[in-house]
Amino acid sequence: MTPALRLEHVTAHLGARTFDYDLALEGPQIVAITGASGSGKSTLFHLIAGFQEPSGGSISMNGAEVTGIAPGKRPLTYIFQDHNLFAHLDVQKNVALGISPTLTLSAGDSDAISRALTDVGLSGFEKRMTQALSGGEKQRVAFARALVRRRPFLLLDEAFASLDEELRHQMGDLLTRLQRQNAMMVLMISHDRREVVRIADQVVEIDDGRVVYCGNPTSWAGLGKYFA
Ligand SMILES: Nc1ncnc2c1ncn2[C@@H]1O[C@H](COP(=O)(O)OP(=O)(O)OP(=O)(O)O)[C@@H](O)[C@H]1O
C-alpha cells in the first residue's frame, strides 16, 4: 500500500543544524508530531508544506511527488498558532478566503461555506468580525476554512497552544470528528501528553532533526521522557 505521506531522506541545513527526515505514514489518521523544543518539528512541517526547500531527498503525498511544487499547489492546508484570520473581515469572508483569495464565489461556494460553519458549530456567525471572537471560535473559523479547501492533508502547527485546557479538549474532539467525517490526514505538532494519548492514532517523535519514533502512542517511551 502506498503511504499517504512519505519522506525519503529529506535533508535541510539551517544555520549550523542538519535535518534528515525519513518517514512513512498511512492515512487517513491523526498523527501527533512531538519532541523537545528545537528538535525540528516546525522544520519538518515547513518541508512538507514547501515553505522550506530540501537540499536532498523526496516528499510524496498520496503517491504523488510534491518536492519542488509551490506551497499553494500542495494538497494541504496549514493552520498556524494564530490561525491567520483577518480582523477586518467577517467570519464568512475569512472562510471564503480558503476557496478564493479574491473572494470571488459561486452560489455553490456560498453553500459550502454555510455547511462548513454549521459543521464547526458556528452557524449564524457569518457576519461577525473575527476580532470579536473568542479563542475557541477563532479556532472553529480556521477549521471551517480548512474544510472548504477540501485538501486531504491538514497540518496544525501548535494551533491549540493559546487555548486553555477545557477548550483544547473541545477542539480536540471537534478535530477528531472532522477528521473522521472528511477522511483527512491530520498532522499536529503537540506538546500536550493528554492530547496525544486521547486523539492521536500515531505519534512521530523528532529528536535532533530526525524521526526517532513512529508508532502507537501507548507504546511510545517518550510519554514518560517528555511529559513525566
Ligand atoms: N532559518 C533558520 N536558520 C537557522 N536555524 C534555524 C532556522 N530555522 C530553524 N532553525 C533552528 O533549527 C532548530 C529546529 O527548529 P524548529 O523550529 O524546527 O524546532 P521545533 O521542534 O519546532 O521547536 P519548538 O518546539 O521550540 O517550536 C532550532 O534550533 C532552530 O533555532
The ligand as a MOL file (V3000), in Angstrom:
LIG
                    3D

  0  0  0     0  0            999 V3000
M  V30 BEGIN CTAB
M  V30 COUNTS 31 33 0 0 0
M  V30 BEGIN ATOM
M  V30 1 N 16.2290 29.5210 9.2060 0
M  V30 2 C 16.9610 29.0390 10.2230 0
M  V30 3 N 18.2470 29.3540 10.3840 0
M  V30 4 C 18.9920 28.8490 11.3870 0
M  V30 5 N 18.4980 27.9940 12.3080 0
M  V30 6 C 17.2190 27.6430 12.2020 0
M  V30 7 C 16.3620 28.1260 11.1560 0
M  V30 8 N 15.1350 27.5800 11.3200 0
M  V30 9 C 15.2130 26.7900 12.4120 0
M  V30 10 N 16.4430 26.8380 12.9370 0
M  V30 11 C 16.9110 26.1010 14.1210 0
M  V30 12 O 16.6200 24.7340 13.9300 0
M  V30 13 C 16.1950 24.1360 15.1380 0
M  V30 14 C 14.8430 23.4560 14.9800 0
M  V30 15 O 13.8410 24.4460 14.8420 0
M  V30 16 P 12.2850 24.0730 14.7950 0
M  V30 17 O 11.5560 25.3690 14.7740 0
M  V30 18 O 12.0270 23.1260 13.6960 0
M  V30 19 O 12.1060 23.3260 16.1940 0
M  V30 20 P 10.7760 22.8660 16.9380 0
M  V30 21 O 10.9560 21.4290 17.2830 0
M  V30 22 O 9.5860 23.2160 16.1190 0
M  V30 23 O 10.8650 23.7460 18.2570 0
M  V30 24 P 9.7370 24.3960 19.2220 0
M  V30 25 O 9.0250 23.2570 19.8880 0
M  V30 26 O 10.5520 25.1990 20.2030 0
M  V30 27 O 8.8560 25.2450 18.3480 0
M  V30 28 C 16.2000 25.2370 16.1960 0
M  V30 29 O 17.3980 25.1310 16.9200 0
M  V30 30 C 16.1450 26.4900 15.3670 0
M  V30 31 O 16.7920 27.5620 16.0440 0
M  V30 END ATOM
M  V30 BEGIN BOND
M  V30 1 1 1 2
M  V30 2 1 2 3
M  V30 3 2 2 7
M  V30 4 2 3 4
M  V30 5 1 4 5
M  V30 6 2 5 6
M  V30 7 1 6 7
M  V30 8 1 6 10
M  V30 9 1 7 8
M  V30 10 2 8 9
M  V30 11 1 9 10
M  V30 12 1 10 11
M  V30 13 1 11 12
M  V30 14 1 11 30
M  V30 15 1 12 13
M  V30 16 1 13 14
M  V30 17 1 13 28
M  V30 18 1 14 15
M  V30 19 1 15 16
M  V30 20 2 16 17
M  V30 21 1 16 18
M  V30 22 1 16 19
M  V30 23 1 19 20
M  V30 24 2 20 21
M  V30 25 1 20 22
M  V30 26 1 20 23
M  V30 27 1 23 24
M  V30 28 2 24 25
M  V30 29 1 24 26
M  V30 30 1 24 27
M  V30 31 1 28 29
M  V30 32 1 28 30
M  V30 33 1 30 31
M  V30 END BOND
M  V30 END CTAB
M  END
